[in-house]
Amino acid sequence: MNTLTSRVAALPSVCPVAPPGAQAYANTLTGYVLWGVLALMVVGVVVSIGAVVGGRVFSMPHASKAGVVGVAVVFVAAVAYMIVPGMLSGITGSGCVG
């Protein structure tokens, strides 16, 4: 058993590396995605508030309830937007295998 663990420990670690010149494009794409998510959150809040107001004005309680749920869902998504990347970074570490 000791020879097996010594052989496994002797293996070099393999780390993910972007191809030359690809990191700039990956950063740009990631930035666009993050910006798009933030924009969708703003749209979700505006639409949800519009549903609450429209439900109150037109006496449609289901629309008002859906608007309140929409605001709550956007709030939960915003919290996840801040917490999940840190969690993934903690789980994967540097990304090296070996």
Steps between C-alpha positions, in 0.01 A plus 500: 500500500787737573642455151164597350476821703861589421433452127187716515685768697779502241263591214529864391200727539328618184356851500257640242658768283327699229651482151724795410293810433171340611489645853411850377203362306391287795511804730300706251238227461473455877458874545221509241319212671526663844378831361208323329401328824499834683291656223248214519476546877415869452240410236355237736463753782337758268255244357418367847433847639287568191300184574442610859389847395288368212339243727406769752371743237293246308387299807688187397634341819670214315712747304599677821597172665702397194679835509594457865624148429698638205675758718582229755641269231719780361625572853589132554671493157702811593617335822594186307680719243729620779542172692521222239828609330676499839359158578616358167844653548524342845395159369724490192797684652765576239353243261816289498461124486752263643 
